[in-house]
Amino acid sequence: MFPPGSLVMAAVVLLLGTAAVAQTPNTKRWRRIERAMVLSAGAGEPVQRLRLAPGVVTTVLLDSDAVLEGELPESLRGLFTRLDVTGTHLLLQPAVAMPAQGVPPLVLRFTDAAAPQRLVLELTTEATVVDSVVDVRRHPATVAQLEAELVALRERNALLEARLATARRPVPQPGLANAILSGAIGPKGVLVKWMDDPASETGLKVLKLGSYRSGAWLTFAVTMENPSGESPWQPGIARLTSMDSNGRPTGETMELPLLLQEPRLLPGQSAVAVVQWPAPTRPPHAYALELWDTGQRRGVRWARLKP
């Protein structure tokens, strides 16, 4: 199960540990187990259970050099006679049984570039079994796992960029001055259209929907309510897709800032959310519109809107 060099080191450590605790009572009541611990790079970072016993030496063999992540928690210092990390070996000799609660995990960080980068150990004591030697092996992620991780990171980055763009926008001045200065309102005024198109609602309620057209700008204004009993709703992004007369997309989906006067909607609160974009020279037949929170879990969607 273990590499020859690792078994030699484990045997030496076990002999030294046995000599050190030869006079410790009750060390023979635990059955000593040698086992392998496999860490898969694509399976997140689950906590690995390590069974310890008072006076018994446990050796963890690592497939690469590792160090403790941060300082050793103070609550662990008094529990061990020895706790050493040396290269590819972790040596533990508890002075007492591990408490049932309040013991923080022991975290190691590998110094190479392979994944996973961390080993999180939950330290426990069982009635009759102790891990005497544990051989830790890491399995590299598959191509499919890496591709899935990359997709998730890109989606998260897109959301962060949308939030950053929203945060960087200057706060508009109240009244008509900003609209006039920006050219949003011109001599031809503003064309307003109220719509009663049904929406697909997920954790939000639509009270009113309207479109505004002025100069070179188009806008959807949606009055939304966060139902009582729900958690606060924080605006994220809007997605707008041009559609042809058959309901097929005619271009790439635009991701636009979702503007609210309030930073978030509390339960039972309503507010107007605004989405604006430059009016195309040849307007599409219709638009599909989605409004989402920062986590894209709660929002509203229209499959077909004609402003």
BELCOR-V642778 format. One record per residue. N is the residue number from 1. PSI is psi as a letter, one per 30 degrees, with the letter a starting at -180 (NA if undefined). NEAR is the number of other ideal C-beta (glycine too) atoms within 8 Angstrom. D_CENTER is the distance of its C-alpha to the mean C-alpha in whole Angstrom. Layout:
N/PSI/NEAR/D_CENTER ; N/PSI/NEAR/D_CENTER
This chain:
1/e/4/35 ; 2/l/11/35 ; 3/k/5/36 ; 4/e/6/40 ; 5/e/6/39 ; 6/e/10/36 ; 7/e/9/39 ; 8/e/8/41 ; 9/e/11/39 ; 10/e/12/38 ; 11/e/8/42 ; 12/e/8/43 ; 13/e/12/40 ; 14/e/12/41 ; 15/e/8/44 ; 16/e/9/44 ; 17/e/11/42 ; 18/e/9/44 ; 19/e/7/47 ; 20/f/9/45 ; 21/g/12/45 ; 22/f/6/48 ; 23/f/4/49 ; 24/k/8/46 ; 25/l/4/47 ; 26/g/7/45 ; 27/f/11/43 ; 28/f/4/45 ; 29/f/5/43 ; 30/k/10/40 ; 31/k/6/40 ; 32/k/8/38 ; 33/k/9/36 ; 34/k/10/35 ; 35/l/8/32 ; 36/k/9/29 ; 37/j/10/25 ; 38/k/7/23 ; 39/j/11/20 ; 40/k/9/18 ; 41/f/12/16 ; 42/g/9/14 ; 43/g/5/14 ; 44/b/3/11 ; 45/i/6/12 ; 46/l/6/14 ; 47/k/8/17 ; 48/k/10/20 ; 49/k/7/23 ; 50/j/14/26 ; 51/k/12/30 ; 52/l/14/32 ; 53/k/12/35 ; 54/k/11/38 ; 55/f/11/40 ; 56/k/15/38 ; 57/k/15/37 ; 58/k/15/34 ; 59/k/15/33 ; 60/j/13/30 ; 61/k/14/30 ; 62/l/13/28 ; 63/g/7/28 ; 64/l/10/27 ; 65/k/9/28 ; 66/l/12/25 ; 67/l/8/25 ; 68/k/10/24 ; 69/j/7/21 ; 70/a/4/22 ; 71/k/4/25 ; 72/k/7/26 ; 73/k/7/25 ; 74/e/5/29 ; 75/f/9/28 ; 76/f/13/29 ; 77/e/8/32 ; 78/f/6/34 ; 79/f/11/33 ; 80/k/11/34 ; 81/e/7/37 ; 82/k/8/36 ; 83/j/8/32 ; 84/k/7/32 ; 85/j/9/30 ; 86/j/6/32 ; 87/c/4/31 ; 88/g/9/30 ; 89/k/13/31 ; 90/k/10/30 ; 91/k/14/33 ; 92/k/14/32 ; 93/j/15/35 ; 94/k/15/35 ; 95/f/9/38 ; 96/l/6/37 ; 97/k/8/35 ; 98/k/11/31 ; 99/l/7/31 ; 100/f/3/29 ; 101/l/4/27 ; 102/g/5/25 ; 103/j/12/25 ; 104/l/7/22 ; 105/l/9/20 ; 106/k/10/22 ; 107/k/11/20 ; 108/k/14/21 ; 109/k/11/20 ; 110/k/14/22 ; 111/f/7/24 ; 112/a/6/24 ; 113/g/2/21 ; 114/l/9/21 ; 115/l/7/18 ; 116/l/10/16 ; 117/f/6/17 ; 118/l/10/17 ; 119/j/13/19 ; 120/j/11/18 ; 121/k/13/21 ; 122/j/10/22 ; 123/k/11/26 ; 124/l/10/28 ; 125/k/10/32 ; 126/l/8/33 ; 127/e/3/37 ; 128/f/6/38 ; 129/k/9/36 ; 130/k/14/34 ; 131/j/13/33 ; 132/e/11/35 ; 133/k/12/34 ; 134/k/13/30 ; 135/j/12/30 ; 136/k/12/26 ; 137/k/9/25 ; 138/k/14/22 ; 139/k/8/22 ; 140/l/7/21 ; 141/k/10/18 ; 142/l/7/20 ; 143/e/5/21 ; 144/e/6/19 ; 145/e/10/16 ; 146/e/10/16 ; 147/e/8/16 ; 148/e/9/14 ; 149/e/10/11 ; 150/e/8/13 ; 151/e/8/13 ; 152/e/8/9 ; 153/e/8/9 ; 154/e/8/12 ; 155/e/8/11 ; 156/e/8/8 ; 157/e/8/11 ; 158/e/9/14 ; 159/e/12/12 ; 160/e/8/12 ; 161/e/8/16 ; 162/e/12/17 ; 163/e/10/16 ; 164/e/8/18 ; 165/e/9/21 ; 166/e/11/21 ; 167/e/6/21 ; 168/f/5/24 ; 169/k/7/26 ; 170/k/3/29 ; 171/k/4/30 ; 172/k/5/32 ; 173/k/6/36 ; 174/l/3/37 ; 175/a/5/40 ; 176/f/6/42 ; 177/e/7/42 ; 178/e/10/38 ; 179/e/9/39 ; 180/e/9/42 ; 181/e/6/42 ; 182/f/6/39 ; 183/g/8/41 ; 184/e/9/39 ; 185/k/10/42 ; 186/a/7/46 ; 187/f/3/49 ; 188/f/5/48 ; 189/a/7/46 ; 190/k/7/43 ; 191/k/7/43 ; 192/k/7/41 ; 193/k/9/40 ; 194/k/7/39 ; 195/k/8/37 ; 196/g/5/37 ; 197/k/8/35 ; 198/k/5/33 ; 199/l/9/29 ; 200/j/8/26 ; 201/k/8/25 ; 202/j/9/21 ; 203/g/9/21 ; 204/l/13/23 ; 205/k/8/27 ; 206/k/12/29 ; 207/e/7/32 ; 208/k/7/34 ; 209/k/15/33 ; 210/l/10/35 ; 211/k/13/36 ; 212/k/13/37 ; 213/k/11/39 ; 214/k/13/41 ; 215/b/9/42 ; 216/g/5/39 ; 217/k/12/36 ; 218/k/11/35 ; 219/k/12/33 ; 220/k/14/31 ; 221/k/11/31 ; 222/k/13/30 ; 223/j/12/30 ; 224/l/15/27 ; 225/k/12/27 ; 226/j/14/24 ; 227/l/10/26 ; 228/k/5/27 ; 229/f/4/25 ; 230/l/9/22 ; 231/l/4/19 ; 232/k/8/19 ; 233/k/12/18 ; 234/k/9/17 ; 235/k/12/18 ; 236/c/13/16 ; 237/l/11/18 ; 238/k/12/21 ; 239/k/12/22 ; 240/k/13/26 ; 241/k/11/28 ; 242/k/10/31 ; 243/k/13/33 ; 244/a/9/37 ; 245/f/5/39 ; 246/g/4/38 ; 247/g/8/35 ; 248/k/6/33 ; 249/k/8/31 ; 250/g/7/33 ; 251/a/6/31 ; 252/k/3/27 ; 253/k/7/25 ; 254/k/8/24 ; 255/j/8/21 ; 256/l/11/23 ; 257/k/10/22 ; 258/j/14/22 ; 259/k/9/25 ; 260/k/12/25 ; 261/e/4/28 ; 262/k/7/26 ; 263/f/4/22 ; 264/l/9/21 ; 265/k/13/23 ; 266/l/7/24 ; 267/k/10/25 ; 268/f/7/28 ; 269/k/9/28 ; 270/l/8/29 ; 271/l/10/29 ; 272/k/9/29 ; 273/k/13/27 ; 274/k/11/28 ; 275/k/15/27 ; 276/l/9/30 ; 277/l/10/31 ; 278/k/6/34 ; 279/k/10/36 ; 280/l/7/37 ; 281/e/3/41 ; 282/j/4/41 ; 283/k/4/39 ; 284/l/11/37 ; 285/e/6/38 ; 286/l/10/35 ; 287/k/13/31 ; 288/k/14/28 ; 289/k/13/26 ; 290/k/11/23 ; 291/k/13/21 ; 292/l/13/18 ; 293/a/11/15 ; 294/f/9/13 ; 295/f/6/10 ; 296/h/9/13 ; 297/e/8/14 ; 298/k/10/17 ; 299/a/13/20 ; 300/l/13/23 ; 301/k/11/25 ; 302/k/14/28 ; 303/f/6/29 ; 304/j/10/32 ; 305/k/13/34 ; 306/j/6/37 ; 307/NA/8/37
